[in-house]
């Protein structure tokens, strides 16, 4: 009976050790999942921030293209105005010459 009792105690101890081992594994896995979830949240925050920056860069590049187009249009308008100014200056000179010939 002593041997049988020792054998039963050994079996109980083995079962208890197996349960502790499984509990420890479960605790480690849960801690790892928690750690990964926390890292995932941090990465989601960083991704959101990067996507926001990307959106602002896209908007800024779009605004730059619009401004460059406006500048090109203004340059053309300025060149046209200069030509008109030169033409008017010539016309005024011609009129002044004509008037001075009449005198």
C-alpha positions in Angstrom: 0.0 0.0 0.0 2.9 2.3 0.6 4.1 2.0 -2.9 0.6 2.4 -4.3 0.1 5.5 -2.2 3.4 6.9 -3.3 2.5 6.2 -7.0 -0.9 8.0 -6.5 0.9 10.9 -4.9 3.3 11.0 -7.8 0.5 10.9 -10.3 -1.3 13.8 -8.4 2.0 15.7 -8.4 2.5 15.2 -12.1 -1.1 16.3 -12.8 -0.6 19.4 -10.6 2.7 20.1 -12.4 1.1 19.7 -15.8 -1.7 22.1 -14.8 0.8 24.6 -13.5 2.8 24.3 -16.7 -0.3 24.9 -18.8 -1.3 27.9 -16.6 2.2 29.3 -16.9 2.1 28.9 -20.7 -1.3 30.5 -20.9 -0.1 33.4 -18.8 2.9 33.9 -21.0 0.8 33.8 -24.1 -1.7 36.2 -22.7 1.1 38.6 -21.7 2.5 38.3 -25.2 -0.9 39.0 -26.8 -1.3 42.0 -24.5 2.2 43.3 -25.4 1.5 42.8 -29.2 -1.9 44.5 -28.9 -0.2 47.5 -27.2 2.5 47.7 -29.9 -0.3 47.4 -32.5 -2.1 50.4 -31.0 1.1 52.4 -31.1 1.7 51.4 -34.7 -1.9 52.3 -35.6 -1.3 55.8 -34.1 1.9 56.2 -36.1 0.2 55.1 -39.3 -2.7 57.5 -38.7 -0.1 60.3 -38.2 1.7 59.3 -41.3 -1.5 59.2 -43.3 -2.4 62.7 -42.0 1.0 64.0 -43.1 0.6 62.3 -46.5 -2.8 64.0 -46.9 -1.3 67.4 -46.0 1.6 66.9 -48.4 -0.8 66.0 -51.2 -2.9 69.1 -50.5 0.3 71.2 -50.4 1.5 69.8 -53.7 -1.9 70.5 -55.3 -1.8 74.0 -54.0 1.7 74.4 -55.4 0.5 73.3 -58.9 -2.4 75.8 -58.7 0.0 78.6 -57.6 2.5 77.8 -60.3 -0.4 77.9 -62.9 -1.5 81.3 -61.5 2.0 82.6 -61.7 2.4 81.5 -65.3 -0.9 83.2 -66.1 0.2 86.4 -64.4 3.5 86.3 -66.3 1.6 86.0 -69.6 -0.7 88.9 -68.5 2.3 91.0 -67.6 4.0 90.3 -70.9 0.7 91.3 -72.7 0.4 94.4 -70.7 4.0 95.4 -71.5 3.4 94.9 -75.2 0.2 97.0 -75.0 2.2 99.7 -73.0 4.9 99.8 -75.7 2.2 100.0 -78.4 0.5 102.8 -76.6 3.8 104.6 -76.1 4.5 104.4 -79.9 1.0 105.6 -80.6 1.4 108.6 -78.3 4.8 109.4 -79.9 3.3 109.3 -83.3 0.4 111.5 -82.2 2.9 114.0 -80.6 4.9 114.1 -83.8 1.8 114.6 -85.9 0.7 117.5 -83.6 4.1 119.1 -83.6 4.1 119.0 -87.4 0.8 120.9 -87.4 2.3 123.7 -85.3 
